[in-house]
Amino acid sequence: MNWLNDNVNLLTLIGAAAIVILTVVIVGKYIKQMKTDKSTGELSGNKWDGIEEYKNPLPMGWSLAFIGVIVWGLWYWLAGYPLGTFSQLGQYNEEVSNYTKRFESKWANPDKDTLMGMGEGVFLVKCAPCHGITGDGMNGKARDLTTWGTEDHIVDVVLKGSSGQGYPLGQMPAGMLDKASATAVAAYIVQDLAKTGKSKHPELVEQGKALYATCGACHGNDGKGNGGSAPALADYGKAQFIVDVLNHGKKGSIGNMLKFNDGRLTDIQKTAVGTYVNSLNKE
């Protein structure tokens, strides 16, 4: 494609040429005046390093150029910019949008193996640089994902607290429960609330259910997060829990994890990452 046929490029070149021509004409005019004109007029009385200012009005050419640039800028943004016509950037965005629609249509109902393969590919590109190719967090540099979806992870979060995800109810402080109580709550969440499997401590499930009242104040008695005000513990150990983390982002010790709710990953890709990450846990 001839780049001169792109209206955005053409308008930009016309604007640049106009600026160059105006600059040459106006600068040339004032350089000539500096050689021939003599300073006249009433002095203002203000001095800076021995230089005193005249009370002369602004030069007509400078004033017209200044006003002209403002008028041109308003015209460019309100009418002149070809929003409804072809541009290379618009073409690229349209192609990406069409490809995304075809991708989502093709993988609308992926099986477990497809999700695992897709999730591993996305993980290695987007997540592994910080979390490591095995998801172990690279010696504490980032969150160890091999414990996600496990009871031990819940206990660790209850004891150490959680922050950086930007939920309306804020961060969860550390030490809301002691280790024994946190272990019981973890058993209840895994076995009865999220129903992702049998707890390692089934004898603590009922005790954990009673203690969960401390957590339900923010996460909801049903564990669904009070309408998005806090993480949904009913999804703990499922792909959706990790999808929520991807959408909210995370402030970590080595920087901020991006929010993947801006279209850089499709919903299917995020679900695939969640499926793959859950497969990393060692329990």
N, C-alpha and C positions, 0 to 999 in steps of 0.2 A: 504493500500500500504506500502511495506517495504521501509522505508526512505533511506536505503542504495542503493536502485535502482534509486534514484533521482541523476542524474549526477552532478547537482549543489552542492548538499550536499556532495557527494562523493569527488568531486574535492576540496571542502573547507576543508574536513577532511584530505585529503592527504597533502594539503598545511600547515595546522595547525601542523600535525605530523612532517613534514619536518622542520618547524620553531623550534619546541620543541627539535628535535634531534640535529639540528645545534647549538642551544643555549647551550644545555648541553655539547656537545663536545667542543665547542670553549671556553665557560666559564671555563670548567674543565681544559682545556689546559693552560689558562692564570693564573688560580689560582695556578696550579702546578709550572708554571714558576716564579710566584711571590715568591714562597717559596725557589726556588733553584737558579734562575738566579741573577747575579749581573749587576748593571747598568754600561754600558761602552759606549764610543763614545765621539764625540766632542760636547761640550756644545754650545748652541745658543747665550748665553749672556743675554737672557731675563729672568727675575725673577718675580715670583708672590708669595708674602708672604714667601719669602725665598726658594721657590721651583724653580729650574732652568730646562729649557727644553733642551733635547738632539736633535741633528740633525739627528736622526736615520730615516731610511725609514719606511713606513707603514709596519706592520707585514703582511707577505704573506697570512696567513689564513684570516685575516680581509679583505684584499683587494679582495681575491677570493670570500669571502662570500658577500661582497658589490656588486661586479660585477654580481654574480650569482643571487642575488635578483632582480637586474635591468633586467637581461635577462629573468628571470622567469616572472616578471611583464609584460614585453612586450609580451612574448609568451601567457600569460594568457588572456590579453585583445585583442590581434590580432588574436589568433588562438585557444588557449586552452579553452576559455570560451564557453560552449556548447550552442551557440545562436540558433542553428537549431534543438536542441534536446529537450526532455521533461523537464519541470520544473514545480513545483507546482504553482509558481507565473504565469507562462505562461498559465497553465490550468485554473487558476482562472480568468485571464483576458479574456480568450476565452469564458468561461462560462458566464461572465458578458456581453460580446459583443453579444453572441447569445441570451441571455435573453432580452437584449435591443432591438434587431431586432424583436423578437417575440412580445414584448410589443408595439413597434411602429406599427407593422402590425395589431395587434388586435384593437388598438385604433386609426387607421388612420383617421377615420371620426367620431369623437365623437359628440354626441348631446350636447345641452346646459346643461342639467342636469348632464351628465357624466363629462363635464368639471368643473362644479361647485363642484361636489363631489371630483373629483381628485384634484382640486385646493385647496380645503379646507384642505384635508389631507396633501398635501405637505406644505401648508402655516403653519399649526400647528407644523410641524416638523422643517422646515427650517427657517421660518420667525418670528413666534410668540415669540421665546426666546428674540428677541430684540424689535419687534414692538407690542408685546402683542397679546393675543388670539383674541381680538376684532379689532386689527390693529390700535389702537389709539396712539401708540408710547409710552405708559406707562409714562404719565406725562412729555412728552418732552424729554425722554431719546433717542428716535429714531423718525424718520419721522412718522407723523400721516397719515396713509394711508386711513383714512376715508374721507379725503378731495380730494384724487386723482381723476382726471377726472372731477373736478368741476371748475366753473368759479372762485370761491373764491381762489382756489389753484393757479390758474394762476396769479391772482392779488398779492397773497402773494409772489410768486417766483419773479415776476417783481420788487416788492418793496424791497425784501430782497436779491435778487441775487441767483445764483445757482453755486455750485462748487462740485468737487470731483468725477466726472464721467469720466474724462480722455479723453474727446473729443479733436480732433486736434485744434479746435478754442479756446480751453481754457474755463475758467469759465466766467459766466455771472455776471457782476458787479451789485451791488444794485443800485436802484434809477434811472434806465434809463428812466422811465416815472413816472409821479405823479399818485396818486391813481385813479383820474377820468379818465385819459388816459388809465391806466392799465385795468380799468373796461371795457372800450370800446373795447380794444384789446381782452380781454377775451371773450367778447360777439361775436366778429368776429370769433375767433378761434373755439369756440364751435359750432356756428350755420353754418358758411359758409366754414371754412377751413377744420376742422375735420369732420363736419357734424354729430356730435354725438347727437344732439338734439336741441330743441328750446332754445334760450338764455333767461335768466331772464330779460335781457335788450335789447329786439329786436330793440328798437329805437336807440341804440348805435352801431349797427352792421356796418353801412356805415362809421361812424366816426372811428370805430376801424379798418376798412379795410384801410383807409388812414394812420392811425397811425402805422399800422403793418409794414410799410417800415423800421422802426427802428429795428424790429425783423428780417425782411427778409434778411438783410445783412448777417446774420449768418445762420438762419434756412431755407433760401431760400424763394423766393416769392411764391413757391408752397407749402411751409411748409414741404418739404421732407428731410430737413437737409443737403442740399448741399453735397450729396454723402457720408453721414456718418460723416461729419465734425462737426455737432451739432445735438442735439435731433430733431427728426422728429415730428413737431407739428401737421402735418396732421394726425398722429396716436393718438393724445391726446384723452384720454377717451376710447381708445380701448385696447384690450389685448396686441397688438403688442408694444405699448408704454412701457408697463411694462416689456415685454420681452427684449426690448432694455436696460432698466435699469438693469435687471438681467445679461445681457451679459457684460455690461460695469462695473458693480460693483459701489460702492459708498463709499466715505470717509465721515463718519459721526462723530458726537460728542462723541460717545462711542466706536468708532473703525471703521474698514474698513469692509464694506460688501463685501463678496466674489464675484468674477466673476463666474457666472454659465455658462460659455461657454466652460467648460472643460470636459463635458460629465457627470457631476454628476446629471444633470437633462436633460431629453430628450426635444426636441422641443415641443412635445405635452404637457409635464408636465409644461413647462414654459408658454405656452399659457393658460393652465388651471389655473395657479397661477394668470396670468393677468386677466382672466375672473372673478375669485373669488375676487381679490382685488378691481376690478371695482364695484363689487356688495356691497362693504362696504361703499361707499360714501353715505352721509346722505341727499343729495339734491333730 
